[in-house]
Amino acid sequence: MRILVTDPIDDAGLETLREAGHEVEIDYDLDGGPALVEALAGVHGLIVRSGTEVTREVLDGAADLMIVGRAGIGVDNIDIDAATEHGVIVANAPEGNVRAAAEHTVAMTFAAARSIPQAHTRLKAGDWAKSDFLGTEVNNKTLGIVGLGRVGQEVAKRLNNLGMDLVAYDPYISEDRAEQIGADLVEFEACIERADFLTVHTPLTPETEDLISHDELELLGEGYLINCARGGVVDEAALAEAVETGPLKGAALDVFAEEPISPENPLLDVEDVIVTPHLGASTEAAQENVATSTAEQVLAAFNDEPVLNALNAPSIDKSAFPRVRPYIELAETAGRIAAQLLDKRVESVDIRYAGEIAEEEVDLVTASALKGVFSPLEWQVNA
Protein backbone atom coordinates (compact mmCIF):
# COMPACT_ATOMS: atom_id res chain seq x y z
CA MET A 1 0.00 0.00 0.00
CA ARG A 2 1.03 3.62 -0.59
CA ILE A 3 0.79 6.17 2.21
CA LEU A 4 1.14 9.93 1.80
CA VAL A 5 2.17 12.05 4.79
CA THR A 6 1.52 15.76 4.29
CA ASP A 7 2.26 17.14 7.78
CA PRO A 8 5.27 16.36 10.00
CA ILE A 9 4.93 13.39 12.35
CA ASP A 10 7.48 11.62 14.54
CA ASP A 11 9.80 9.15 12.80
CA ALA A 12 8.47 6.37 15.03
CA GLY A 13 5.18 6.42 13.12
CA LEU A 14 6.88 6.41 9.73
CA GLU A 15 9.05 3.46 10.74
CA THR A 16 6.00 1.54 11.96
CA LEU A 17 4.47 1.84 8.49
CA ARG A 18 7.68 1.00 6.63
CA GLU A 19 8.39 -2.02 8.82
CA ALA A 20 4.94 -3.34 7.88
CA GLY A 21 6.07 -3.32 4.25
CA HIS A 22 4.28 -0.23 2.97
CA GLU A 23 5.56 2.62 0.80
CA VAL A 24 5.63 5.94 2.67
CA GLU A 25 5.81 9.19 0.70
CA ILE A 26 6.39 12.53 2.45
CA ASP A 27 5.41 15.88 0.98
CA TYR A 28 5.03 18.81 3.38
CA ASP A 29 4.78 21.42 0.62
CA LEU A 30 1.38 20.56 -0.82
CA ASP A 31 -0.94 23.54 -0.60
CA GLY A 32 -4.15 21.48 -0.83
CA GLY A 33 -6.66 21.58 -3.66
CA PRO A 34 -5.53 20.29 -7.10
CA ALA A 35 -1.96 19.65 -5.94
CA LEU A 36 -3.15 17.39 -3.13
CA VAL A 37 -5.61 15.59 -5.41
CA GLU A 38 -2.82 14.93 -7.91
CA ALA A 39 -0.51 13.63 -5.16
CA LEU A 40 -3.24 11.26 -3.91
CA ALA A 41 -3.45 9.32 -7.21
CA GLY A 42 -2.91 5.66 -6.30
CA VAL A 43 -2.54 6.48 -2.58
CA HIS A 44 -4.35 4.24 -0.08
CA GLY A 45 -3.63 6.05 3.18
CA LEU A 46 -3.28 9.76 4.01
CA ILE A 47 -1.78 11.02 7.27
CA VAL A 48 -2.29 14.67 8.21
CA ARG A 49 -2.20 17.03 11.14
CA SER A 50 -3.98 20.38 11.28
CA GLY A 51 -2.09 21.87 8.32
CA THR A 52 -3.78 19.89 5.54
CA GLU A 53 -7.38 20.57 4.49
CA VAL A 54 -9.04 17.33 3.41
CA THR A 55 -12.07 18.74 1.60
CA ARG A 56 -14.86 17.13 -0.37
CA GLU A 57 -13.04 18.06 -3.59
CA VAL A 58 -9.92 16.27 -2.37
CA LEU A 59 -11.89 13.16 -1.44
CA ASP A 60 -13.78 13.22 -4.75
CA GLY A 61 -10.45 12.91 -6.54
CA ALA A 62 -8.88 10.25 -4.30
CA ALA A 63 -10.30 7.08 -5.80
CA ASP A 64 -8.00 4.62 -4.02
CA LEU A 65 -8.01 6.23 -0.58
CA MET A 66 -9.05 3.94 2.28
CA ILE A 67 -8.23 5.94 5.40
CA VAL A 68 -7.29 9.44 6.55
CA GLY A 69 -5.29 9.33 9.78
CA ARG A 70 -5.23 12.52 11.83
CA ALA A 71 -2.12 12.63 14.02
CA GLY A 72 -3.86 14.37 16.90
CA ILE A 73 -7.36 14.97 18.21
CA GLY A 74 -9.04 17.76 16.23
CA VAL A 75 -10.54 16.88 12.83
CA ASP A 76 -12.18 20.16 11.81
CA ASN A 77 -9.83 20.22 8.78
CA ILE A 78 -11.36 16.98 7.44
CA ASP A 79 -14.77 16.70 5.75
CA ILE A 80 -15.96 13.60 7.60
CA ASP A 81 -19.33 13.47 5.84
CA ALA A 82 -17.66 13.41 2.44
CA ALA A 83 -15.20 10.79 3.63
CA THR A 84 -18.06 8.58 4.82
CA GLU A 85 -19.84 8.91 1.46
CA HIS A 86 -16.65 7.69 -0.23
CA GLY A 87 -16.15 4.82 2.21
CA VAL A 88 -13.00 6.45 3.59
CA ILE A 89 -12.36 5.90 7.27
CA VAL A 90 -11.32 8.95 9.31
CA ALA A 91 -9.40 8.13 12.48
CA ASN A 92 -7.63 10.33 14.99
CA ALA A 93 -5.20 9.71 17.85
CA PRO A 94 -7.09 11.00 20.89
CA GLU A 95 -4.96 9.38 23.57
CA GLY A 96 -1.44 10.17 22.40
CA ASN A 97 -1.28 13.81 23.42
CA VAL A 98 -3.96 13.93 26.12
CA ARG A 99 -1.48 14.04 28.99
CA ALA A 100 0.67 16.65 27.27
CA ALA A 101 -2.34 18.88 26.51
CA ALA A 102 -3.62 18.56 30.06
CA GLU A 103 -0.24 19.43 31.56
CA HIS A 104 0.08 22.47 29.29
CA THR A 105 -3.37 23.63 30.39
CA VAL A 106 -2.34 23.35 34.04
CA ALA A 107 0.89 25.22 33.30
CA MET A 108 -1.04 28.01 31.57
CA THR A 109 -3.43 28.20 34.52
CA PHE A 110 -0.56 28.82 36.90
CA ALA A 111 1.16 31.19 34.47
CA ALA A 112 -1.99 33.33 34.33
CA ALA A 113 -2.63 33.16 38.07
CA ARG A 114 0.90 34.24 38.99
CA SER A 115 1.80 36.45 35.97
CA ILE A 116 4.91 34.32 35.43
CA PRO A 117 5.75 35.37 31.82
CA GLN A 118 5.18 39.04 32.58
CA ALA A 119 7.41 38.97 35.67
CA HIS A 120 10.06 37.03 33.75
CA THR A 121 10.11 39.60 30.95
CA ARG A 122 10.38 42.52 33.38
CA LEU A 123 13.23 40.91 35.30
CA LYS A 124 15.11 40.05 32.10
CA ALA A 125 14.83 43.73 31.19
CA GLY A 126 16.51 44.63 34.50
CA ASP A 127 13.36 45.66 36.39
CA TRP A 128 12.91 44.11 39.87
CA ALA A 129 9.13 44.60 39.79
CA LYS A 130 8.25 42.50 42.82
CA SER A 131 5.53 44.84 44.06
CA ASP A 132 3.78 44.97 40.66
CA PHE A 133 2.68 41.33 40.67
CA LEU A 134 0.18 40.07 43.22
CA GLY A 135 -0.84 36.55 42.23
CA THR A 136 -3.91 34.42 42.82
CA GLU A 137 -3.76 31.01 44.53
CA VAL A 138 -5.73 28.18 42.95
CA ASN A 139 -6.40 26.49 46.28
CA ASN A 140 -10.09 26.76 47.27
CA LYS A 141 -10.92 28.42 43.95
CA THR A 142 -13.49 27.04 41.51
CA LEU A 143 -12.40 25.61 38.17
CA GLY A 144 -15.06 25.72 35.47
CA ILE A 145 -14.56 23.15 32.69
CA VAL A 146 -16.42 23.54 29.40
CA GLY A 147 -16.08 20.14 27.72
CA LEU A 148 -15.36 17.17 29.97
CA GLY A 149 -13.77 14.92 27.38
CA ARG A 150 -10.41 13.18 27.67
CA VAL A 151 -8.31 16.32 28.12
CA GLY A 152 -10.92 18.04 30.29
CA GLN A 153 -11.01 15.03 32.59
CA GLU A 154 -7.23 14.93 32.92
CA VAL A 155 -7.12 18.65 33.73
CA ALA A 156 -9.90 18.13 36.29
CA LYS A 157 -7.98 15.34 38.04
CA ARG A 158 -4.79 17.35 38.29
CA LEU A 159 -6.33 20.59 39.55
CA ASN A 160 -8.74 18.77 41.85
CA ASN A 161 -5.67 17.34 43.57
CA LEU A 162 -4.41 20.90 44.06
CA GLY A 163 -7.44 21.91 46.09
CA MET A 164 -9.76 23.36 43.44
CA ASP A 165 -13.53 22.86 43.41
CA LEU A 166 -14.78 21.60 40.03
CA VAL A 167 -17.87 22.52 38.03
CA ALA A 168 -18.34 21.33 34.48
CA TYR A 169 -20.60 21.75 31.46
CA ASP A 170 -20.82 18.95 28.93
CA PRO A 171 -24.13 17.89 27.35
CA TYR A 172 -22.64 14.54 26.29
CA ILE A 173 -21.45 13.23 29.64
CA SER A 174 -23.44 11.65 32.46
CA GLU A 175 -23.73 13.03 35.97
CA ASP A 176 -22.29 9.77 37.30
CA ARG A 177 -19.12 10.16 35.22
CA ALA A 178 -18.71 13.79 36.28
CA GLU A 179 -19.19 12.76 39.89
CA GLN A 180 -16.47 10.11 39.56
CA ILE A 181 -14.08 12.84 38.46
CA GLY A 182 -15.18 15.07 41.32
CA ALA A 183 -17.03 17.67 39.22
CA ASP A 184 -20.47 19.13 39.68
CA LEU A 185 -22.25 18.91 36.30
CA VAL A 186 -24.16 22.16 35.68
CA GLU A 187 -25.67 24.21 32.85
CA PHE A 188 -23.46 26.33 30.60
CA GLU A 189 -24.13 29.73 32.17
CA ALA A 190 -23.86 28.36 35.71
CA CYS A 191 -20.50 26.79 34.92
CA ILE A 192 -19.10 30.13 33.76
CA GLU A 193 -20.69 32.19 36.53
CA ARG A 194 -19.36 29.96 39.31
CA ALA A 195 -15.84 29.71 37.90
CA ASP A 196 -12.80 31.61 39.12
CA PHE A 197 -10.80 29.91 36.37
CA LEU A 198 -12.56 28.76 33.19
CA THR A 199 -10.86 26.23 30.92
CA VAL A 200 -12.27 25.27 27.52
CA HIS A 201 -11.97 21.76 26.05
CA THR A 202 -14.36 21.51 23.12
CA PRO A 203 -13.82 20.84 19.42
CA LEU A 204 -14.43 23.64 16.93
CA THR A 205 -17.81 23.12 15.28
CA PRO A 206 -20.47 25.52 13.96
CA GLU A 207 -22.12 25.19 17.39
CA THR A 208 -18.97 26.02 19.37
CA GLU A 209 -17.56 28.84 17.21
CA ASP A 210 -17.34 31.96 19.42
CA LEU A 211 -18.93 29.93 22.20
CA ILE A 212 -17.20 32.24 24.70
CA SER A 213 -17.91 35.86 23.75
CA HIS A 214 -18.98 39.16 25.38
CA ASP A 215 -21.88 37.81 27.45
CA GLU A 216 -19.98 34.79 28.71
CA LEU A 217 -16.94 36.89 29.65
CA GLU A 218 -19.22 39.21 31.63
CA LEU A 219 -20.50 36.15 33.51
CA LEU A 220 -16.93 35.09 34.27
CA GLY A 221 -16.35 38.42 35.97
CA GLU A 222 -12.99 38.87 37.71
CA GLY A 223 -11.77 35.47 36.66
CA TYR A 224 -9.27 33.89 34.29
CA LEU A 225 -9.87 32.18 30.95
CA ILE A 226 -7.66 29.34 29.69
CA ASN A 227 -7.99 27.94 26.15
CA CYS A 228 -5.63 25.19 25.05
CA ALA A 229 -8.26 23.34 22.99
CA ARG A 230 -9.19 24.85 19.62
CA GLY A 231 -8.91 28.34 18.19
CA GLY A 232 -12.20 29.97 17.27
CA VAL A 233 -14.10 28.70 20.31
CA VAL A 234 -13.27 31.98 22.08
CA ASP A 235 -14.11 35.36 20.54
CA GLU A 236 -10.59 36.84 20.56
CA ALA A 237 -11.58 40.47 20.14
CA ALA A 238 -14.09 40.19 22.99
CA LEU A 239 -11.49 38.50 25.18
CA ALA A 240 -8.86 41.17 24.51
CA GLU A 241 -11.34 43.84 25.49
CA ALA A 242 -12.51 41.99 28.60
CA VAL A 243 -8.94 41.61 29.90
CA GLU A 244 -7.73 45.09 28.96
CA THR A 245 -10.71 47.05 30.29
CA GLY A 246 -12.23 44.53 32.68
CA PRO A 247 -13.68 42.60 34.25
CA LEU A 248 -11.29 39.68 33.55
CA LYS A 249 -8.03 39.49 35.48
CA GLY A 250 -6.22 37.56 32.80
CA ALA A 251 -6.22 34.88 30.13
CA ALA A 252 -3.89 32.29 28.63
CA LEU A 253 -4.27 30.85 25.13
CA ASP A 254 -2.37 28.23 23.18
CA VAL A 255 -4.70 28.16 20.15
CA PHE A 256 -6.09 30.81 17.83
CA ALA A 257 -8.70 31.23 15.11
CA GLU A 258 -5.91 31.99 12.64
CA GLU A 259 -2.62 30.13 12.93
CA PRO A 260 0.10 31.30 12.76
CA ILE A 261 -1.40 34.20 14.69
CA SER A 262 -1.67 37.49 12.84
CA PRO A 263 0.52 40.36 14.13
CA GLU A 264 -2.71 42.41 14.13
CA ASN A 265 -4.44 40.09 16.63
CA PRO A 266 -5.64 42.28 19.53
CA LEU A 267 -4.62 39.67 22.09
CA LEU A 268 -0.95 40.44 21.43
CA ASP A 269 -1.35 43.99 22.72
CA VAL A 270 -2.81 43.06 26.12
CA GLU A 271 -0.20 42.49 28.85
CA ASP A 272 -2.34 40.18 30.97
CA VAL A 273 -3.03 37.80 28.07
CA ILE A 274 -0.45 35.00 27.88
CA VAL A 275 0.02 33.34 24.48
CA THR A 276 1.96 30.30 23.30
CA PRO A 277 2.22 28.99 19.71
CA HIS A 278 0.03 25.84 19.91
CA LEU A 279 2.41 23.92 22.17
CA GLY A 280 -0.16 21.69 23.87
CA ALA A 281 1.02 18.48 22.20
CA SER A 282 4.64 19.53 21.84
CA THR A 283 6.41 17.00 24.03
CA GLU A 284 8.68 14.22 22.81
CA ALA A 285 6.49 11.52 24.35
CA ALA A 286 3.27 12.96 22.90
CA GLN A 287 4.67 13.30 19.39
CA GLU A 288 5.90 9.69 19.39
CA ASN A 289 2.64 8.36 20.86
CA VAL A 290 0.48 10.25 18.36
CA ALA A 291 2.56 9.14 15.40
CA THR A 292 2.61 5.45 16.32
CA SER A 293 -1.09 5.46 17.22
CA THR A 294 -1.98 6.99 13.85
CA ALA A 295 0.22 4.49 12.03
CA GLU A 296 -1.50 1.62 13.85
CA GLN A 297 -4.90 2.93 12.76
CA VAL A 298 -3.76 3.00 9.12
CA LEU A 299 -2.37 -0.53 9.35
CA ALA A 300 -5.61 -1.79 10.89
CA ALA A 301 -7.59 -0.36 7.97
CA PHE A 302 -5.23 -1.99 5.46
CA ASN A 303 -5.58 -5.34 7.24
CA ASP A 304 -9.38 -5.07 7.34
CA GLU A 305 -9.23 -4.98 11.13
CA PRO A 306 -11.27 -2.71 13.44
CA VAL A 307 -9.95 0.85 13.50
CA LEU A 308 -10.26 1.57 17.20
CA ASN A 309 -10.40 5.38 16.93
CA ALA A 310 -12.48 5.66 13.77
CA LEU A 311 -14.74 8.71 13.82
CA ASN A 312 -17.11 7.66 11.04
CA ALA A 313 -17.20 3.92 11.68
CA PRO A 314 -17.97 1.93 14.84
CA SER A 315 -15.08 2.24 17.27
CA ILE A 316 -14.45 0.88 20.72
CA ASP A 317 -12.40 1.69 23.78
CA LYS A 318 -9.03 -0.05 23.79
CA SER A 319 -9.67 -1.62 27.20
CA ALA A 320 -12.94 -3.21 26.00
CA PHE A 321 -11.58 -4.46 22.68
CA PRO A 322 -10.07 -7.76 23.98
CA ARG A 323 -13.48 -8.81 25.32
CA VAL A 324 -15.26 -7.98 22.05
CA ARG A 325 -12.64 -9.15 19.58
CA PRO A 326 -13.62 -12.88 19.53
CA TYR A 327 -17.13 -11.96 18.43
CA ILE A 328 -16.09 -9.80 15.48
CA GLU A 329 -14.97 -12.57 13.12
CA LEU A 330 -17.74 -14.83 14.43
CA ALA A 331 -20.38 -12.21 13.57
CA GLU A 332 -18.99 -11.68 10.07
CA THR A 333 -18.98 -15.43 9.44
CA ALA A 334 -22.53 -15.77 10.76
CA GLY A 335 -23.68 -12.95 8.49
CA ARG A 336 -21.99 -14.49 5.47
CA ILE A 337 -23.63 -17.89 6.13
CA ALA A 338 -27.05 -16.37 6.81
CA ALA A 339 -27.03 -14.47 3.51
CA GLN A 340 -26.14 -17.61 1.57
CA LEU A 341 -28.74 -19.80 3.31
CA LEU A 342 -31.51 -17.31 2.54
CA ASP A 343 -33.27 -18.22 -0.72
CA LYS A 344 -35.00 -14.86 -1.03
CA ARG A 345 -33.90 -11.27 -1.40
CA VAL A 346 -32.41 -9.65 1.72
CA GLU A 347 -34.84 -6.98 2.89
CA SER A 348 -33.77 -6.51 6.50
CA VAL A 349 -31.19 -7.78 8.98
CA ASP A 350 -32.09 -8.53 12.59
CA ILE A 351 -29.14 -8.98 14.97
CA ARG A 352 -29.75 -10.02 18.57
CA TYR A 353 -27.30 -10.39 21.44
CA ALA A 354 -27.45 -12.53 24.56
CA GLY A 355 -25.01 -13.52 27.28
CA GLU A 356 -21.78 -11.68 28.13
CA ILE A 357 -21.52 -9.90 24.77
CA ALA A 358 -24.86 -8.21 25.40
CA GLU A 359 -23.20 -6.23 28.20
CA GLU A 360 -20.54 -4.81 25.87
CA GLU A 361 -20.44 -2.13 23.17
CA VAL A 362 -21.69 -4.08 20.15
CA ASP A 363 -21.67 -1.51 17.33
CA LEU A 364 -18.43 -2.95 15.96
CA VAL A 365 -19.81 -6.49 16.10
CA THR A 366 -23.00 -5.37 14.34
CA ALA A 367 -20.98 -3.72 11.58
CA SER A 368 -19.00 -6.94 11.14
CA ALA A 369 -22.19 -8.98 10.87
CA LEU A 370 -23.52 -6.63 8.21
CA LYS A 371 -20.24 -6.88 6.28
CA GLY A 372 -20.72 -10.63 6.30
CA VAL A 373 -24.30 -10.34 5.03
CA PHE A 374 -23.33 -8.04 2.19
CA SER A 375 -20.15 -9.86 1.10
CA PRO A 376 -21.93 -12.67 -0.88
CA LEU A 377 -24.01 -9.98 -2.56
CA GLU A 378 -20.77 -8.47 -3.90
CA TRP A 379 -21.45 -5.13 -2.23
CA GLN A 380 -18.26 -3.19 -1.65
CA VAL A 381 -18.67 -2.21 2.01
CA ASN A 382 -16.47 -1.50 5.00
CA ALA A 383 -17.30 -0.75 8.61
Buried (B, 14 or more C-beta within 10 A) or exposed (E): BBBBBBBEBBEBBBBBBBEBEBEBEBEEEBEBEEEBBEBBEEBBBBBBBBEBBBBEBBBEBBEEBBBBBBBBBBBBBBBBEBBBEBBBBBBBBBBBBBBBBBBBBBBBBBBBBBBBBBBEEBEEEEEEEEEEEEEBEBEEBBBBBBBBBBBBBBBBBBBBEBEBBBBBBBEEBEEEBBEEBBBBBBEBEBBBBBBBBBBBBBBBEEEBBBBBBBEBBBBBBEBBBBBBBBBBBBBBBBBBBBBBEEEBBBBBBBBBBEEEBEEEBBBEEBEBBBBBEBBBBBBEEBBBBBBBBBBBBBBBBBEEBBBBBBBBBBBBEEEEBEBBBEBBEBBBEBBBEBBEEEEEEEEEBEBEBEEEBEEBBBBBBBBBBBBBBBBBEEEEEBB
